[in-house]
């Protein structure tokens, strides 16, 4: 195999791991800045939060739309990966479900700002929404199934309906600091519990 990098495969695995770590740092910083200041926040704020120069951000994400889409996908993946991890480490399946719904609420509050920007490209938005559903509905279903199998919650709620309900509770949360979407979602989840 040729070791030169003439556009083919890159042989240096540690470099790719570093690149993934650096990209994760950038995306985490961008998400935090978007939550605090909106998706129109200056790139220099994201760069400062990530501890890099603005040129680094533009090298990874040439346009703001590229960055917004990458943040959206990054957050979907983080939420998807959290479900099995919480189920494995949680005290009970219900506790894992509760914690995951909290993460899902945090994602949705951020997502509403991203979605407003992405709606200008309906085809792109539809593809991202399909990606969101493909990745997160099975995770929610697995958490619901585990809690139902443990006898902790009722078993007649489909994951997509629960996720829509939580999503509806999150509408407006980004514009009203007194509105506590996380608390309301917690009350919704508590309503699934079976009497003991």
N, C-alpha and C positions, 0 to 999 in steps of 0.2 A: 504494500500500500504506500502511496506517495505521501510524504510528510509535508510537502509544500501546500500552502493554502491558496490554491488557484481558483477559489470559488467553490471547491468541492467541500467535503466534510472537514470539520475542524477536529483535530486529534486531541487537543488539550482539554480534557474534562474539567480540571480545576478552574480553568478560565470560564467555562460555561457555567459552572456552579457560582462563581463570583458574579458573573453577568446576571444570572437569575436573582441572586441576592440583592445586587444593586438595583435591578428593575423593581423588585419587591419594595425596597426602601423608597424608591421614587413614587411608586403607586400608593404606598401607605401615606406618604407625605402629601401627595396630591389629594387623596381622599380626605385627609384631615383638614387640609386647607379648603377644599370644596364645602365641607360641612360647616366650617367656621365662617367662610367668606363668600360662598357661592361659586359656581363653576366659571364665573368670569374673573376670578381672582388672578392677580398678576402672576406670571410664570416665575418672576423673581421671588415671590413669597413661597412658592412650592420648592424652588431650588434651595432657598435658605432653610426651610424645614427639613429637606433631605440632606443638607450639607454638601451640595454640589453646585456647580455653576449652571447658569441658564443654558449654555451651549450643550451641556450633557443632556438636559431634558429634551432640547430640540433634536439632538442626535438620535435619541430613542423614539421620540414622538414629534415628528415634523410639524404637525398641526394640532390645534387645541382639540379638534374632533378625535384625532388619533389618541390623545391623552385621555379624553373623557371615555371613549370606548374601552380603552385598556383598564381604566379604573373600574368601570362597570363590570367587566369580565373578571378582574382580580377580586372584586368584592363578592361576586357570585361564587367563584371558586373557594374563597375563604369560608363562606357560609356553607357551601356543600361539604367541604372537608371537616367542618366543625361538628356536623351531625353525628357521624360514626365515632368521632373522638369523644364527644360528650356522652354518648351511649355507653362507650367502653369504660369511661372514668366516673360517670355519675353514680350517685348513691342509689338512685332508682331510675327506671325509664321515664317516669313522670318528671323527675328533677332534670333529666337530660332534655326533655321536651321543653320545659319551662325556660331553661337557659338558652336553648336554640331559638326559641321564639323571641327572646330578648335580643339575640344577635340579628335575627331576621328583621325585627323592628328597626334596629340601628341601621341596617342596610337599606331598608325601605325609605327611611327619612332622608338618607343621602340620595337614594335612587330618584326620588321625585325631582330633585334639581337636575340630575343628569338627564332624566327622561324629557324634561321640558326642552332641553337643548337638542336632544336626539330626534325629537318629533319632526323636525324640519326635513328629515330624510325618512319618510314612512317605511320604505323597504328595509333600510338599515335598522330602524327601530323594531320592525316586526321580526327581523332575524335575531336581534338581541333579546327580544321578549321570548321568542321560542327557545333560545338558549337558556334563558333564566328558568323557564318552566321545565325544560328537559333535565336540568341539573338539580333544581331544588324540590320539585314535587316528589320525586322518589325518596329524597332524604327525609322530608316531612312525613311521608307515608311510613317509612321505616320506624321513625320515632313514635308515631301514633300506634302502629301495630305492636311495638314492644310494650308501650304503656298499657294498651288494651289487653295484651296477652298476660301481663302481670296483674290484671284486675284493678288497675288504678283509674282508668278512664273508660267512658262509654266507647263502643266500637263502631258507631254508626256515622261518624263524620269523615267524609273524604278529605284527603290532604288538600286538594285544590280549593275546596270550600273554606277550610280553615285559613289557608293562606290568603284567599280573597277577603275574608272577614278581617284578618289582621291588617291587610293592606288598606282596607277602607277605614280602619281606625287610625291609620297613619296619615291620612289626607289632612293637610293643613298644619301638621305638627311643625313643619319647618318655618312657618310664618308666625307662630304663636308660642312664645317661650313658656306660657303658663299651661299649655296643653301637653299632657303627659301620655303620649301614645303607648309607652312601655307599660305604664300602670294599667291602662285600659286593656291592652293585650293580655296582661297577667290575669285580669278579671275574666276575660273570655276563656282563657286556658283553665282557670279554676272551675269554670262552669262545666267543663268536661269531666270533672272528677266524679267517681262513683261514691255514694254514701258509704261510710265505714261503720 
